[in-house]
Amino acid sequence: DPVEHMLIPGVFNLGRPRLLDSVRRLADLDAEVACFGHGDPVLRGAAAELRRAAAM
């Protein structure tokens, strides 16, 4: 699962509430595929994976 346990506030994610809001906004795009600057791409069901991650 490329998304699970990967939402970690840090240098680029300064606050968890803002991070989760951003993930929810990405999920609202209903994308099937998501590619990131780091880590593996999500090749199917990206919106569902992002919604699940935002619910953590």
The first five atom37 places (N, CA, C, CB, O) and aatype in JSON, in Angstrom:
{
  "aatype": [3, 14, 19, 6, 8, 12, 10, 9, 14, 7, 19, 13, 2, 10, 7, 1, 14, 1, 10, 10, 3, 15, 19, 1, 1, 10, 0, 3, 10, 3, 0, 6, 19, 0, 4, 13, 7, 8, 7, 3, 14, 19, 10, 1, 7, 0, 0, 0, 6, 10, 1, 1, 0, 0, 0, 12],
  "atom_mask": [
    [1, 1, 1, 1, 1],
    [1, 1, 1, 1, 1],
    [1, 1, 1, 1, 1],
    [1, 1, 1, 1, 1],
    [1, 1, 1, 1, 1],
    [1, 1, 1, 1, 1],
    [1, 1, 1, 1, 1],
    [1, 1, 1, 1, 1],
    [1, 1, 1, 1, 1],
    [1, 1, 1, 0, 1],
    [1, 1, 1, 1, 1],
    [1, 1, 1, 1, 1],
    [1, 1, 1, 1, 1],
    [1, 1, 1, 1, 1],
    [1, 1, 1, 0, 1],
    [1, 1, 1, 1, 1],
    [1, 1, 1, 1, 1],
    [1, 1, 1, 1, 1],
    [1, 1, 1, 1, 1],
    [1, 1, 1, 1, 1],
    [1, 1, 1, 1, 1],
    [1, 1, 1, 1, 1],
    [1, 1, 1, 1, 1],
    [1, 1, 1, 1, 1],
    [1, 1, 1, 1, 1],
    [1, 1, 1, 1, 1],
    [1, 1, 1, 1, 1],
    [1, 1, 1, 1, 1],
    [1, 1, 1, 1, 1],
    [1, 1, 1, 1, 1],
    [1, 1, 1, 1, 1],
    [1, 1, 1, 1, 1],
    [1, 1, 1, 1, 1],
    [1, 1, 1, 1, 1],
    [1, 1, 1, 1, 1],
    [1, 1, 1, 1, 1],
    [1, 1, 1, 0, 1],
    [1, 1, 1, 1, 1],
    [1, 1, 1, 0, 1],
    [1, 1, 1, 1, 1],
    [1, 1, 1, 1, 1],
    [1, 1, 1, 1, 1],
    [1, 1, 1, 1, 1],
    [1, 1, 1, 1, 1],
    [1, 1, 1, 0, 1],
    [1, 1, 1, 1, 1],
    [1, 1, 1, 1, 1],
    [1, 1, 1, 1, 1],
    [1, 1, 1, 1, 1],
    [1, 1, 1, 1, 1],
    [1, 1, 1, 1, 1],
    [1, 1, 1, 1, 1],
    [1, 1, 1, 1, 1],
    [1, 1, 1, 1, 1],
    [1, 1, 1, 1, 1],
    [1, 1, 1, 1, 1]
  ],
  "atom_positions": [
    [[0.85, -1.18, 0.0], [0.0, 0.0, 0.0], [0.89, 1.24, 0.0], [-0.96, 0.0, 1.23], [1.48, 1.56, 1.03]],
    [[1.01, 1.94, -1.11], [1.95, 3.06, -1.21], [1.54, 4.3, -0.43], [2.11, 3.43, -2.63], [2.38, 5.18, -0.22]],
    [[0.3, 4.4, 0.0], [-0.14, 5.61, 0.7], [-0.12, 5.42, 2.21], [-1.53, 6.01, 0.24], [0.17, 6.36, 2.95]],
    [[-0.42, 4.25, 2.67], [-0.57, 3.98, 4.1], [0.68, 4.36, 4.88], [-0.9, 2.52, 4.32], [1.8, 3.99, 4.51]],
    [[0.48, 5.08, 5.96], [1.54, 5.49, 6.89], [2.58, 6.41, 6.24], [2.23, 4.26, 7.44], [3.71, 6.48, 6.72]],
    [[2.22, 7.09, 5.18], [3.19, 7.94, 4.5], [2.88, 9.43, 4.65], [3.24, 7.58, 3.04], [3.6, 10.26, 4.1]],
    [[1.83, 9.79, 5.37], [1.47, 11.19, 5.55], [2.11, 11.7, 6.84], [-0.07, 11.38, 5.59], [1.52, 11.63, 7.91]],
    [[3.31, 12.2, 6.72], [4.08, 12.59, 7.88], [4.41, 14.08, 7.8], [5.38, 11.75, 7.99], [5.1, 14.51, 6.88]],
    [[3.91, 14.89, 8.76], [4.31, 16.3, 8.76], [5.83, 16.41, 8.88], [3.62, 17.07, 9.91], [6.46, 15.64, 9.59]],
    [[6.38, 17.37, 8.18], [7.82, 17.55, 8.2], [8.19, 18.85, 7.52], [0.0, 0.0, 0.0], [7.47, 19.84, 7.64]],
    [[9.28, 18.85, 6.81], [9.79, 20.06, 6.16], [8.76, 20.67, 5.22], [11.07, 19.75, 5.4], [8.59, 21.88, 5.2]],
    [[8.07, 19.84, 4.44], [7.13, 20.34, 3.45], [5.68, 20.28, 3.92], [7.27, 19.57, 2.17], [4.81, 20.9, 3.31]],
    [[5.41, 19.56, 4.98], [4.06, 19.43, 5.53], [4.1, 19.91, 6.98], [3.53, 17.94, 5.44], [4.34, 19.13, 7.9]],
    [[3.87, 21.2, 7.16], [4.11, 21.81, 8.47], [3.03, 21.54, 9.5], [4.27, 23.27, 8.31], [3.29, 21.67, 10.69]],
    [[1.84, 21.17, 9.08], [0.79, 20.9, 10.05], [-0.13, 19.8, 9.56], [0.0, 0.0, 0.0], [-0.56, 19.81, 8.4]],
    [[-0.44, 18.87, 10.43], [-1.28, 17.73, 10.04], [-2.65, 18.16, 9.51], [-1.46, 16.8, 11.23], [-3.08, 17.61, 8.5]],
    [[-3.36, 19.11, 10.14], [-4.67, 19.5, 9.6], [-4.59, 20.01, 8.15], [-5.3, 20.59, 10.47], [-5.42, 19.65, 7.32]],
    [[-3.6, 20.81, 7.87], [-3.44, 21.32, 6.5], [-3.05, 20.2, 5.54], [-2.38, 22.44, 6.46], [-3.53, 20.16, 4.41]],
    [[-2.2, 19.31, 5.99], [-1.8, 18.15, 5.18], [-3.02, 17.32, 4.82], [-0.77, 17.29, 5.93], [-3.21, 16.97, 3.65]],
    [[-3.85, 16.99, 5.8], [-5.03, 16.17, 5.54], [-6.03, 16.89, 4.65], [-5.69, 15.78, 6.86], [-6.68, 16.25, 3.81]],
    [[-6.17, 18.21, 4.81], [-7.04, 18.98, 3.93], [-6.54, 18.88, 2.48], [-7.11, 20.46, 4.38], [-7.34, 18.72, 1.56]],
    [[-5.25, 18.98, 2.29], [-4.68, 18.87, 0.94], [-4.93, 17.49, 0.35], [-3.18, 19.15, 0.98], [-5.25, 17.37, -0.84]],
    [[-4.8, 16.46, 1.15], [-5.04, 15.09, 0.67], [-6.51, 14.93, 0.29], [-4.63, 14.05, 1.75], [-6.82, 14.3, -0.72]],
    [[-7.41, 15.48, 1.1], [-8.85, 15.42, 0.77], [-9.14, 16.14, -0.54], [-9.69, 16.04, 1.91], [-9.93, 15.65, -1.35]],
    [[-8.51, 17.28, -0.75], [-8.72, 18.02, -2.0], [-8.2, 17.23, -3.2], [-8.02, 19.39, -1.92], [-8.82, 17.23, -4.26]],
    [[-7.07, 16.57, -3.04], [-6.57, 15.71, -4.11], [-7.54, 14.55, -4.37], [-5.17, 15.16, -3.76], [-7.8, 14.21, -5.53]],
    [[-8.07, 13.97, -3.32], [-9.03, 12.86, -3.48], [-10.28, 13.32, -4.22], [-9.41, 12.29, -2.11], [-10.86, 12.55, -4.99]],
    [[-10.69, 14.55, -4.0], [-11.89, 15.08, -4.67], [-11.72, 15.18, -6.18], [-12.23, 16.45, -4.11], [-12.71, 15.36, -6.89]],
    [[-10.51, 15.08, -6.68], [-10.28, 15.1, -8.12], [-10.7, 13.78, -8.78], [-8.81, 15.39, -8.42], [-10.77, 13.68, -10.0]],
    [[-10.97, 12.77, -7.96], [-11.39, 11.44, -8.44], [-10.43, 10.84, -9.46], [-12.78, 11.53, -9.04], [-10.86, 10.25, -10.45]],
    [[-9.16, 11.0, -9.23], [-8.15, 10.46, -10.14], [-8.02, 8.95, -9.97], [-6.78, 11.13, -9.9], [-8.14, 8.42, -8.86]],
    [[-7.79, 8.28, -11.04], [-7.54, 6.84, -11.01], [-6.06, 6.56, -10.71], [-7.94, 6.19, -12.36], [-5.73, 5.59, -10.04]],
    [[-5.18, 7.44, -11.2], [-3.73, 7.29, -11.05], [-3.18, 8.52, -10.34], [-3.04, 7.09, -12.44], [-3.61, 9.64, -10.61]],
    [[-2.22, 8.31, -9.43], [-1.54, 9.42, -8.77], [-0.04, 9.13, -8.74], [-2.09, 9.64, -7.32], [0.39, 8.04, -8.36]],
    [[0.74, 10.12, -9.16], [2.2, 10.0, -9.15], [2.76, 11.09, -8.25], [2.8, 10.11, -10.61], [2.29, 12.23, -8.29]],
    [[3.73, 10.75, -7.46], [4.28, 11.65, -6.46], [5.77, 11.88, -6.73], [4.07, 11.1, -5.05], [6.39, 11.16, -7.5]],
    [[6.32, 12.88, -6.08], [7.74, 13.17, -6.22], [8.62, 12.1, -5.59], [0.0, 0.0, 0.0], [9.77, 11.92, -5.99]],
    [[8.08, 11.4, -4.61], [8.81, 10.33, -3.92], [7.87, 9.16, -3.76], [9.37, 10.8, -2.53], [6.66, 9.34, -3.6]],
    [[8.39, 7.98, -3.79], [7.58, 6.78, -3.59], [6.96, 6.28, -4.88], [0.0, 0.0, 0.0], [7.12, 6.88, -5.94]],
    [[6.27, 5.18, -4.75], [5.65, 4.53, -5.91], [4.36, 5.23, -6.31], [5.38, 3.06, -5.6], [3.67, 5.79, -5.46]],
    [[4.03, 5.19, -7.6], [2.75, 5.74, -8.04], [1.61, 4.82, -7.6], [2.73, 5.93, -9.57], [1.81, 3.63, -7.36]],
    [[0.42, 5.38, -7.51], [-0.79, 4.59, -7.3], [-1.41, 4.44, -8.68], [-1.8, 5.29, -6.25], [-1.86, 5.42, -9.27]],
    [[-1.42, 3.24, -9.2], [-1.79, 3.01, -10.6], [-3.27, 2.74, -10.81], [-1.02, 1.87, -11.13], [-3.74, 2.73, -11.96]],
    [[-4.02, 2.53, -9.75], [-5.47, 2.41, -9.88], [-6.11, 2.71, -8.53], [-5.88, 0.98, -10.38], [-5.55, 2.39, -7.48]],
    [[-7.28, 3.32, -8.58], [-8.01, 3.64, -7.36], [-7.34, 4.7, -6.5], [0.0, 0.0, 0.0], [-7.45, 4.66, -5.27]],
    [[-6.66, 5.65, -7.12], [-5.92, 6.66, -6.36], [-6.83, 7.48, -5.45], [-5.17, 7.59, -7.3], [-6.48, 7.74, -4.3]],
    [[-7.99, 7.9, -5.95], [-8.89, 8.72, -5.13], [-9.31, 7.97, -3.87], [-10.13, 9.14, -5.95], [-9.34, 8.55, -2.79]],
    [[-9.64, 6.7, -4.01], [-10.04, 5.89, -2.85], [-8.89, 5.75, -1.86], [-10.51, 4.5, -3.3], [-9.1, 5.83, -0.65]],
    [[-7.68, 5.56, -2.36], [-6.51, 5.45, -1.48], [-6.26, 6.77, -0.74], [-5.26, 5.06, -2.28], [-5.94, 6.76, 0.45]],
    [[-6.42, 7.87, -1.44], [-6.22, 9.18, -0.8], [-7.29, 9.45, 0.25], [-6.22, 10.3, -1.85], [-6.99, 9.98, 1.31]],
    [[-8.53, 9.08, -0.04], [-9.6, 9.25, 0.96], [-9.32, 8.42, 2.2], [-10.98, 8.85, 0.36], [-9.52, 8.87, 3.33]],
    [[-8.85, 7.21, 1.98], [-8.53, 6.34, 3.12], [-7.39, 6.93, 3.94], [-8.15, 4.92, 2.62], [-7.43, 6.91, 5.17]],
    [[-6.39, 7.47, 3.28], [-5.26, 8.08, 3.98], [-5.7, 9.31, 4.77], [-4.15, 8.45, 3.0], [-5.23, 9.54, 5.88]],
    [[-6.61, 10.1, 4.2], [-7.08, 11.32, 4.86], [-7.94, 11.0, 6.08], [-7.87, 12.18, 3.89], [-8.1, 11.85, 6.96]],
    [[-8.48, 9.8, 6.15], [-9.33, 9.41, 7.28], [-8.52, 8.94, 8.48], [-10.28, 8.31, 6.85], [-9.1, 8.64, 9.53]],
    [[-7.19, 8.87, 8.36], [-6.34, 8.38, 9.46], [-6.37, 9.35, 10.61], [-4.89, 8.18, 8.99], [-5.71, 9.11, 11.63]]
  ]
}
